Amino acid sequence: QVQLVESGGGLVQAGGSLRLSCATSGIIFSVTAMGWYRQAPGKQRDLVATIGSNGRVNYADSVKGRFTISRDNARNTVYLQMNSLKPEDTAVYYCKAAVSSVVPYNYWGQGTQVTVSS
């Protein structure tokens, strides 16, 4: 059974920092591309950052220079370090595992709320 469990969300003032974690089980984490996405109320779910199994990273323009995605294959966990937070970063943040197989499949976590006050 595949599980992705996000943690680390909360309420922070503008300019502050948070570190999100996504602990996984049931997948071969070291060969799985991982990503963070976010969804604000009334908006679509958007990509924040991705990290491949080879460590290659990609960021949305809106978070470049402020957010850092990383992975720890020994802990089957992916992280999102968020610095210089802005009110517009307020959203539910979701972790995604993109499993490559005969039939590729995406697994999602339940989400963690991040609220940035001005």
C-alpha positions in Angstrom: 0.0 0.0 0.0 1.4 3.3 -1.1 1.4 6.2 1.4 2.6 9.8 1.2 2.3 11.7 4.4 3.0 15.4 4.4 3.9 17.4 7.5 5.4 20.8 8.5 2.7 23.1 7.4 1.4 25.9 9.6 0.9 29.6 10.0 3.8 31.9 9.5 4.3 35.6 9.0 5.5 37.0 5.7 9.2 36.7 5.4 9.3 33.6 7.5 10.3 30.1 6.7 8.8 26.6 6.8 10.1 23.2 6.0 7.6 20.6 4.6 8.3 16.9 4.7 6.7 14.1 2.7 7.4 10.6 4.1 6.7 7.8 1.7 6.1 4.1 1.9 5.2 1.4 -0.5 7.2 2.7 -3.4 10.8 2.3 -4.6 11.6 5.8 -3.5 15.2 6.0 -4.9 13.9 5.6 -8.5 10.8 7.7 -8.2 10.5 11.3 -9.3 8.9 13.4 -6.5 7.2 16.8 -6.6 5.4 19.4 -4.5 2.3 21.1 -5.8 0.0 23.7 -4.2 -3.6 24.7 -4.5 -5.1 27.9 -3.2 -8.9 28.3 -2.6 -10.7 28.5 -5.9 -7.6 27.9 -8.0 -6.2 24.9 -9.8 -3.4 22.8 -8.4 0.0 24.1 -9.6 3.5 22.8 -9.7 5.9 24.2 -7.1 9.0 22.0 -7.5 10.1 18.6 -8.7 13.1 16.5 -8.1 14.1 13.5 -10.2 15.6 10.2 -9.1 18.9 11.7 -10.4 18.5 14.8 -8.2 17.6 17.1 -11.1 15.3 19.8 -9.8 12.8 22.1 -11.4 11.0 25.1 -9.9 8.0 27.3 -10.7 9.2 30.8 -11.5 7.2 32.2 -8.6 9.3 30.3 -6.0 12.8 30.3 -7.6 15.4 31.6 -5.2 13.1 31.1 -2.2 12.2 27.4 -2.1 14.5 24.4 -2.2 13.4 20.8 -2.9 15.5 18.0 -1.7 15.3 14.3 -1.1 16.7 11.7 1.4 16.7 8.3 -0.2 17.7 6.7 3.1 14.6 8.0 4.7 12.3 7.8 1.7 11.4 11.4 2.3 11.2 14.5 0.2 11.5 18.0 1.6 10.5 21.5 0.6 12.4 24.3 2.4 10.4 27.5 2.0 12.1 30.8 2.8 11.0 34.5 2.4 7.4 33.4 2.4 4.7 35.7 0.9 1.0 35.8 1.5 0.5 34.6 -2.0 2.2 31.3 -1.0 -0.8 30.5 1.1 -2.2 27.2 -0.1 -2.6 23.5 0.6 0.7 21.9 -0.4 0.6 18.4 -1.8 3.4 15.8 -2.4 3.3 13.7 -5.5 5.2 10.5 -6.4 5.4 9.8 -10.1 5.9 6.1 -10.4 7.3 4.8 -13.6 6.1 1.4 -14.5 4.4 -0.4 -17.4 1.5 1.8 -16.5 2.8 5.1 -15.0 0.9 6.3 -12.0 0.9 9.4 -9.8 0.3 9.1 -6.0 -0.7 12.0 -3.9 -0.5 12.9 -0.3 -3.4 14.3 1.7 -1.9 17.8 1.7 -0.7 20.2 4.4 -2.0 23.8 4.9 0.5 26.7 4.7 -0.8 30.1 5.7 1.3 33.2 5.3 0.0 36.3 7.1 0.9 39.8 6.0 
